[in-house]
């Protein structure tokens, strides 16, 4: 059976800007990364669930937006944000 969504993603946890400042500013480099794989389940958000390396995420396959996220069983700490990069299933490299 072929799934219509990617089988894995790389999740990058990056510090975000929480105070006033330049809206166009980019967040800093990742402080943690993990490869998450499809579980075959649908999360409470209604999107496919991915898990791995202490991270559980519901990801919208159309936009690659993280719709729900747990890090080591807890919600993401204030001031951090999550970014995703699709992983190539054949090579494990970023697509």
MDAnalysis code that builds the backbone (N, CA, C; Angstrom):
import MDAnalysis as mda
import numpy as np

u = mda.Universe.empty(285, n_residues=95, atom_resindex=np.repeat(np.arange(95), 3), trajectory=True)
u.add_TopologyAttr("name", ["N", "CA", "C"] * 95)
u.add_TopologyAttr("resid", np.arange(1, 96))
u.add_TopologyAttr("resname", ["UNK", "UNK", "UNK", "UNK", "UNK", "UNK", "UNK", "UNK", "UNK", "UNK", "UNK", "UNK", "UNK", "UNK", "UNK", "UNK", "UNK", "UNK", "UNK", "UNK", "UNK", "UNK", "UNK", "UNK", "UNK", "UNK", "UNK", "UNK", "UNK", "UNK", "UNK", "UNK", "UNK", "UNK", "UNK", "UNK", "UNK", "UNK", "UNK", "UNK", "UNK", "UNK", "UNK", "UNK", "UNK", "UNK", "UNK", "UNK", "UNK", "UNK", "UNK", "UNK", "UNK", "UNK", "UNK", "UNK", "UNK", "UNK", "UNK", "UNK", "UNK", "UNK", "UNK", "UNK", "UNK", "UNK", "UNK", "UNK", "UNK", "UNK", "UNK", "UNK", "UNK", "UNK", "UNK", "UNK", "UNK", "UNK", "UNK", "UNK", "UNK", "UNK", "UNK", "UNK", "UNK", "UNK", "UNK", "UNK", "UNK", "UNK", "UNK", "UNK", "UNK", "UNK", "UNK"])
u.atoms.positions = np.array([
    [0.831, -1.172, 0.000],
    [0.000, 0.000, 0.000],
    [0.884, 1.247, 0.000],
    [0.625, 2.171, -0.924],
    [1.389, 3.397, -1.033],
    [0.653, 4.528, -0.333],
    [1.352, 5.216, 0.534],
    [0.752, 6.350, 1.227],
    [0.967, 7.597, 0.384],
    [0.031, 8.539, 0.456],
    [0.118, 9.746, -0.341],
    [0.940, 10.841, 0.331],
    [1.482, 10.566, 1.489],
    [2.287, 11.573, 2.174],
    [3.683, 11.024, 2.420],
    [4.674, 11.916, 2.638],
    [6.050, 11.465, 2.870],
    [6.135, 10.504, 4.048],
    [7.076, 9.582, 3.972],
    [7.244, 8.589, 5.029],
    [8.109, 9.074, 6.177],
    [8.910, 10.116, 5.942],
    [9.708, 10.658, 7.036],
    [10.031, 12.125, 6.782],
    [10.307, 12.801, 7.860],
    [10.710, 14.202, 7.829],
    [11.849, 14.385, 8.812],
    [12.610, 15.431, 8.613],
    [13.548, 15.868, 9.632],
    [12.899, 17.063, 10.324],
    [12.783, 16.984, 11.634],
    [12.236, 18.079, 12.432],
    [13.416, 18.854, 13.013],
    [13.407, 20.152, 12.832],
    [14.430, 21.027, 13.394],
    [13.774, 21.928, 14.430],
    [14.289, 21.915, 15.639],
    [13.804, 22.818, 16.681],
    [14.747, 24.007, 16.724],
    [14.196, 25.190, 16.484],
    [15.009, 26.397, 16.400],
    [14.480, 27.451, 17.366],
    [15.389, 28.270, 17.914],
    [14.923, 29.370, 18.750],
    [14.208, 30.383, 17.877],
    [13.075, 30.867, 18.348],
    [12.327, 31.888, 17.623],
    [12.444, 33.205, 18.346],
    [12.089, 34.259, 17.659],
    [12.100, 35.574, 18.284],
    [10.758, 35.795, 18.951],
    [10.767, 36.098, 20.240],
    [9.522, 36.265, 20.978],
    [9.264, 37.710, 21.343],
    [10.268, 38.570, 21.227],
    [10.089, 39.976, 21.556],
    [9.874, 40.797, 20.299],
    [9.786, 42.110, 20.499],
    [9.629, 42.990, 19.352],
    [10.932, 43.002, 18.572],
    [10.810, 43.226, 17.291],
    [12.000, 43.253, 16.463],
    [11.619, 43.174, 15.008],
    [12.583, 42.911, 14.196],
    [12.387, 42.836, 12.757],
    [11.580, 41.589, 12.411],
    [10.403, 41.781, 11.820],
    [9.543, 40.649, 11.466],
    [10.171, 39.750, 10.414],
    [11.121, 40.276, 9.646],
    [11.757, 39.491, 8.588],
    [12.975, 38.727, 9.089],
    [13.307, 38.878, 10.368],
    [14.488, 38.217, 10.912],
    [14.293, 36.707, 10.913],
    [15.351, 35.995, 10.625],
    [15.334, 34.534, 10.631],
    [15.675, 34.031, 12.026],
    [15.047, 32.942, 12.464],
    [15.435, 32.362, 13.748],
    [16.850, 31.794, 13.674],
    [17.415, 31.500, 14.838],
    [18.756, 30.959, 14.891],
    [18.830, 29.543, 14.348],
    [20.024, 28.968, 14.387],
    [20.227, 27.606, 13.917],
    [19.552, 26.605, 14.836],
    [19.375, 25.381, 14.357],
    [18.672, 24.371, 15.156],
    [19.443, 24.014, 16.425],
    [18.683, 23.822, 17.507],
    [19.292, 23.364, 18.754],
    [19.069, 21.869, 18.949],
    [18.172, 21.304, 18.139],
    [17.917, 19.865, 18.170],
    [17.292, 19.469, 16.844],
    [17.612, 18.279, 16.393],
    [16.972, 17.751, 15.190],
    [16.656, 16.284, 15.420],
    [15.669, 15.803, 14.689],
    [15.277, 14.400, 14.796],
    [14.617, 13.980, 13.499],
    [14.823, 12.730, 13.121],
    [14.114, 12.166, 11.984],
    [12.899, 11.436, 12.521],
    [11.733, 11.818, 12.012],
    [10.482, 11.188, 12.428],
    [9.907, 10.431, 11.245],
    [9.320, 9.281, 11.518],
    [8.743, 8.423, 10.479],
    [7.244, 8.292, 10.672],
    [6.545, 8.071, 9.568],
    [5.089, 7.916, 9.613],
    [4.724, 6.734, 10.498],
    [3.716, 6.932, 11.351],
    [3.253, 5.860, 12.231],
    [2.066, 5.119, 11.629],
    [1.443, 5.708, 10.606],
    [0.232, 5.126, 10.036],
    [-1.021, 5.576, 10.759],
    [-0.851, 6.366, 11.810],
    [-1.979, 6.879, 12.586],
    [-2.279, 8.312, 12.168],
    [-3.483, 8.753, 12.485],
    [-3.859, 10.150, 12.312],
    [-3.910, 10.771, 13.691],
    [-3.267, 11.920, 13.848],
    [-3.239, 12.585, 15.138],
    [-4.545, 13.292, 15.450],
    [-4.647, 13.818, 16.661],
    [-5.844, 14.548, 17.090],
    [-6.098, 15.765, 16.216],
    [-5.055, 16.282, 15.574],
    [-5.192, 17.442, 14.699],
    [-5.842, 17.080, 13.368],
    [-5.923, 15.773, 13.076],
    [-6.478, 15.318, 11.806],
    [-5.428, 15.080, 10.737],
    [-4.164, 15.299, 11.065],
    [-3.073, 15.116, 10.108],
    [-2.278, 13.856, 10.445],
    [-1.522, 13.327, 9.473],
    [-0.717, 12.127, 9.731],
    [0.267, 12.346, 10.878],
    [0.447, 11.291, 11.669],
    [1.341, 11.352, 12.826],
    [2.686, 10.731, 12.461],
    [3.737, 11.375, 12.932],
    [5.113, 10.935, 12.736],
    [5.780, 10.871, 14.103],
    [6.705, 9.928, 14.293],
    [7.379, 9.805, 15.586],
    [8.802, 9.309, 15.400],
    [9.667, 9.720, 16.313],
    [11.039, 9.240, 16.326],
    [11.935, 10.136, 17.154],
    [12.928, 9.545, 17.788],
    [13.955, 10.257, 18.546],
    [13.371, 11.216, 19.585],
    [12.281, 10.797, 20.241],
    [11.687, 11.589, 21.306],
    [10.700, 12.645, 20.847],
    [10.432, 12.702, 19.545],
    [9.512, 13.704, 19.012],
    [8.317, 13.015, 18.373],
    [7.126, 13.519, 18.667],
    [5.884, 13.070, 18.034],
    [5.267, 14.306, 17.396],
    [4.978, 14.226, 16.094],
    [4.466, 15.395, 15.376],
    [3.337, 15.006, 14.439],
    [2.327, 15.867, 14.366],
    [1.287, 15.768, 13.347],
    [1.662, 16.797, 12.289],
    [1.854, 16.327, 11.046],
    [2.346, 17.204, 9.984],
    [1.370, 17.209, 8.821],
    [1.021, 18.413, 8.355],
    [0.167, 18.583, 7.182],
    [1.014, 18.264, 5.953],
    [0.706, 17.172, 5.225],
    [1.542, 16.790, 4.088],
    [1.478, 17.785, 2.929],
    [0.420, 18.579, 2.841],
    [0.293, 19.541, 1.745],
    [1.188, 20.763, 1.953],
    [1.288, 21.226, 3.192],
    [2.052, 22.443, 3.472],
    [3.340, 22.192, 4.246],
    [3.508, 20.987, 4.761],
    [4.634, 20.595, 5.613],
    [4.658, 21.388, 6.914],
    [3.505, 21.901, 7.314],
    [3.399, 22.621, 8.586],
    [3.234, 21.626, 9.728],
    [3.913, 21.889, 10.830],
    [3.761, 21.077, 12.035],
    [2.509, 21.570, 12.747],
    [1.500, 20.710, 12.822],
    [0.215, 21.092, 13.409],
    [0.117, 20.735, 14.884],
    [0.897, 19.770, 15.344],
    [0.954, 19.382, 16.758],
    [2.329, 18.783, 17.005],
    [2.875, 18.998, 18.202],
    [4.235, 18.544, 18.462],
    [4.434, 18.271, 19.947],
    [5.036, 17.124, 20.245],
    [5.500, 16.806, 21.592],
    [6.991, 16.509, 21.508],
    [7.751, 17.051, 22.450],
    [9.188, 16.811, 22.526],
    [9.451, 16.144, 23.869],
    [9.914, 14.920, 23.827],
    [10.141, 14.141, 25.051],
    [8.896, 14.125, 25.933],
    [7.714, 14.005, 25.298],
    [6.449, 13.888, 26.005],
    [5.834, 15.195, 26.462],
    [6.474, 16.323, 26.180],
    [5.962, 17.622, 26.621],
    [5.766, 18.551, 25.421],
    [4.934, 19.575, 25.632],
    [4.743, 20.567, 24.585],
    [6.047, 21.322, 24.349],
    [6.171, 21.899, 23.179],
    [7.366, 22.648, 22.811],
    [7.548, 23.839, 23.752],
    [8.768, 24.027, 24.222],
    [9.064, 25.124, 25.146],
    [8.820, 26.474, 24.474],
    [8.347, 27.431, 25.257],
    [8.107, 28.781, 24.771],
    [9.396, 29.352, 24.186],
    [9.279, 30.009, 23.049],
    [10.444, 30.603, 22.412],
    [11.096, 29.711, 21.377],
    [10.618, 28.478, 21.241],
    [11.142, 27.574, 20.220],
    [10.093, 27.373, 19.137],
    [10.548, 27.081, 17.943],
    [9.625, 26.734, 16.861],
    [10.170, 25.518, 16.135],
    [9.298, 24.865, 15.391],
    [9.677, 23.650, 14.664],
    [9.627, 23.917, 13.172],
    [10.617, 23.418, 12.473],
    [10.655, 23.463, 11.013],
    [10.826, 22.035, 10.524],
    [10.353, 21.775, 9.315],
    [10.488, 20.427, 8.773],
    [11.217, 20.454, 7.443],
    [11.906, 19.350, 7.185],
    [12.530, 19.103, 5.902],
    [12.236, 17.667, 5.532],
    [11.699, 17.423, 4.349],
    [11.366, 16.064, 3.921],
    [12.646, 15.270, 3.713],
    [12.632, 14.022, 4.152],
    [13.776, 13.136, 3.965],
    [13.531, 12.247, 2.763],
    [14.575, 11.992, 1.984],
    [14.491, 11.098, 0.843],
    [14.500, 9.670, 1.366],
    [13.445, 8.919, 1.090],
    [13.289, 7.565, 1.633],
    [14.390, 6.624, 1.162],
    [14.917, 6.835, -0.056],
    [15.923, 5.917, -0.592],
    [17.304, 6.170, -0.009],
    [17.668, 7.453, 0.168],
    [19.021, 7.761, 0.605],
    [19.104, 8.279, 2.025],
    [17.961, 8.730, 2.568],
    [17.974, 9.323, 3.891],
    [18.426, 10.770, 3.872],
    [18.730, 11.301, 2.677],
    [19.183, 12.680, 2.559],
    [17.999, 13.623, 2.451],
    [18.265, 14.887, 2.748],
    [17.213, 15.888, 2.594],
    [16.793, 15.969, 1.146],
    [15.478, 16.119, 0.949],
    [14.957, 16.229, -0.413],
    [14.801, 17.677, -0.796],
])
